[in-house]
Amino acid sequence: MQYETIVIGAGQAGLAMGYYLKQHNKRFLIVDKGQALGEVWINRYDSLKLFTPRMYSSLPGLILDGEPQGFPSKDEIANYIKHYTETFALPVELDTEVLSVTKNEEGFCVETTKGTFSTKNVVIATGPFQKKRIPRFSTSLHKDILQLHSSEYKNPKQLLPGNVLVVGGGNSGAQIAVELSEEKDTYLSISKEPNYFPLTIGGRSVFWWLDKLGILKATNTSFIGNLLQKRADPIFGNELKEAVEECKVMLKGRAVNGEYDRVTFEDSTALKVKNIIWATGFQQEYEWLKVDGVFDQEKKILHNRGISPVKGVYFLGLPWQSRRGSSLLQGVGFDARYLVEYMKNTNV
């Protein structure tokens, strides 16, 4: 079947793209390998709450209901994703995994588990969460140690008796470590001293202040944008700080090796562990994207604000695609609108 645009991924990026494509009356289809809308959010750990408030957690055209300064749960966002798709009647084909994208004379051939589609344009909106990043030494650890990636963790009931090591110094690792510390001896392995940032200042979300200061709109090429890109994201809120001060969470350095039942850290100390949560993030994977000129020699995406050097190939939802929030609910719509306007103005 022939389309003007195929959007790969029905998360926040793909839906924002769909919103603007529909405004321009384009013939398009959004495909996603998931079984349900909002599946990525549904599958996150039970206690997850966003650190961005509701007023900065909406996609274009539809406000997220609830207290604007409050912080939504992951189930709220999953329901919002479903509601958003239904509100704008976006054409989403679920349970449709993309097997390959190849270029031909007419445009592109998108081969999926539900058939093959032809299209002039392909928008890759699969986001930054694709392939789990887990250290190689994890395979050297004993099979009796429970190992879960943060994307597989749901709640403390999954864990075996004994202590737990959470590896990774981002906000997910911090939240999970704090939750587990209520029930278990908990260790958190981080490569740098945590930088804490308050969730609220003067009764307002810190993101409200960042917005007023223009930081949320700082581009990836601006002075502020370049400065922020060199710094790791802070840990939002004081829960981890308090847990560390109360010795509920014990901090360890970067995990560098593991063997049998022990993990070794960069200061040469070791810890005997029963459970490990790998809050080590994800890496991008595009093995199915078989189009020359899209990647550099190191397999990194070549693009300018999501526009590939290959005519008709676009990316959306990448970290810092144009600004800090490019991969987040509050910022992805800005990039989606830019790409649709570009496509319109270049007649592609």
BELMO-V358282 format. One record per backbone hydrogen bond with DSSP energy under -1.0 kcal/mol. NH is the residue of the N-H (numbers start at 1). CO is the residue of the C=O. Records with the same first field share a line. If there is no record, write none. Layout:
NH->CO / CO
This chain:
3->118
4->27
5->27
6->121
7->29
8->123
9->31
15->11
16->12
17->13
18->14
19->15
20->16
21->17
22->18
23->19
24->20
25->22
26->21
29->5
30->91
31->7
32->93
39->36
42->38
43->39
44->41
46->154
48->45
50->72
54->70
55->68
56->53
57->54
62->59
70->67
74->48
77->73
78->74
79->75
80->76
81->77
82->78
83->79
84->80
85->81
86->82
87->83
88->84
90->85
92->90
93->30
95->34
96->32
99->111
100->111
101->288
102->109
104->107
108->119
109->102
110->117
111->100
112->115
113->97
115->112
117->110
118->1
119->108
120->3
121->4
122->312
123->6
124->314
125->8
131->283
133->281
138->135
139->136
140->137
141->138
142->260
145->142
146->274
148->276
150->278
152->149
153->149
158->155
159->156
164->185
165->275
166->187
167->277
168->189
174->170
175->171
176->172
177->173
178->174
179->175
180->176
181->177
182->179
183->180
184->180
187->164
188->250
189->166
190->252
197->235
201->204
204->201
206->199
209->205
210->206
211->207
212->208
213->209
214->211
215->210
218->215
220->322
222->219
226->222
227->223
228->224
229->225
231->228
235->195
237->197
242->238
243->239
244->240
245->241
246->242
247->244
248->243
249->243
250->186
252->188
256->264
257->264
259->262
260->140
262->259
263->271
264->257
265->269
266->254
268->265
271->263
273->261
276->146
277->165
278->148
279->167 / 277
283->131
289->286
290->101 / 288
294->291
296->300
299->296
302->294
304->307
307->304
308->313
313->310
314->122
315->306
316->124
321->318
326->323
328->325
331->328
332->328
335->331
336->332
337->333
338->334
339->335
340->336
341->337
342->338
343->339
344->340
345->341
346->342
348->343
